């Protein structure tokens, strides 16, 4: 009998936890040769989520990991990974948007020899067209600039074998991009396609233009590629060409007595080149910030306590 660890990182999801646990339990009853444990990583919730989980723990194999403060999704995911005992793990969100009913499909793909099985969303219900448009562009940019082939519309919901998970956990990145790491480690991988459901209860903890999605996008772009650093070189070459053409144009006007005194051209030139310089410095700043975080040597998270079902 193999063990499947199902990992959740959550904050203030009191309305979704109980129905989600029951859906998973019903789904797992249909799967032969696999038992399961539920690893809930509590990112310093302030609602009744912890109490609900402790009540459910009496009837379900739930391990509750309480963080010492709010650390964010990726550190909590890694804490769940490191404290899982399964032969394979599945990570999904607690908002009920990712249906646990496709877990049998993930396990089937794994039993066919795949070390990592991604889920790819063919439709995302309950999300606006503008959000979907920006999300699609973000995935496309990350995939284009990265040195890995990040699947478009493949989110956090995935199955990872113990073998692949061990390699992921060996990496020492302070701010890891877990979606990218699951592709970077290699091994045989496959996909399961599904329609993402609307959120169950409560409001989204990750509004489109909040710090979470923006940080996630920056991590995705900078974690697996140096290409953004080359943008400064490209802009520099473009600026040199434009400057050379402007010099020729200015000399032409001067020698033909067509030059008109004024500051417009100066303002335009200064604004253009200043924008390029600031943009390039911003890219350099992002990489320097990642180096700074990495060299400080801090732990990625601090666990306050673990309440196990055993």
C-alpha positions, 0 to 999 in steps of 0.5 A: 500500500503506497502513501499519497501526501496531499499538501495545502498552503492556506491562510484564512480558508475556514469556509473551504476546508471542510468541504474540500477534505470531504471531497478528497476523502470521497475521491480517495475511497475509489483508488486502490492500493493508495492510502493518503494523508492531508498536510495543511500548512497554516500561514498564520491564519486569523480565522477558525481554520485551525479549529476546523482542522483539529476537529476534522483530524479526529476522523481524517489523516490530517497533519497541521503545520502552523507557521510562526508568522505569515511567510507566503505561499512558496515557503509554506509549500516547501514546509509541507513538502519537507514534512510529507511522508508519501511515496508521491505528493500532490499540491493544490490550493484550498479554495476548491478551484482545483477539483480533487476528483481528478486525483485518480487521473494524476495517480494513473499517469504516475503509475504509467512511469511519470515522475511529475504530472502537471495539470493544465487548465483548459478553462478557468471559471469565475475569473474575468476576461482581463485577468485571464488575458494578463495571466496568459501573457505572463505565462507566455513571457515566462516561457519565452525568456526562461531556459525551461519549457514552462507549460502554459496554464499549468499552475501549482496543482500537480503530482510529484514523485518522491524521487523528483521531490527529493531533487527539488528539495536539494535546491538551495534557492531562498525564494524558489519558483516551485512551478519552475523547479518541477520542470527544471528537475527533469524526469519523465513528465506528463499532463492532465487537462481539466476545467478549473472551477470557480472559488468555493467560499470567501474572496481571493487571497491573490488579487490580480495586481497584488504583491503575490502575483507580481512577485510570482511573475518576477520570480518566474522570469528571473529564476531560470534565465539571464535573458532579461539582463541582455535587454540593457545591451539591446536597448543600448545598441538601439539608443546608439543607432537612434543617437547616430541618426539624430546627430546626422539629422541635426548636422543636416539641418545646421548646414542647410540653415534649417535648424530652429532653436528650441528645447523640444528635441533635447527634452525628447532625447533626455526622456528617451535615454533616461527611461532606458537607463532606469529600466535597465537599472531596474532589471539589474536591481531585481537580480541584485536583490535575489543575490542579496536574499540568497547570501543572507543565509536566512531560513525560508520559514519558521514552523511554530508547531506540528500537530500530527494525526498519529 
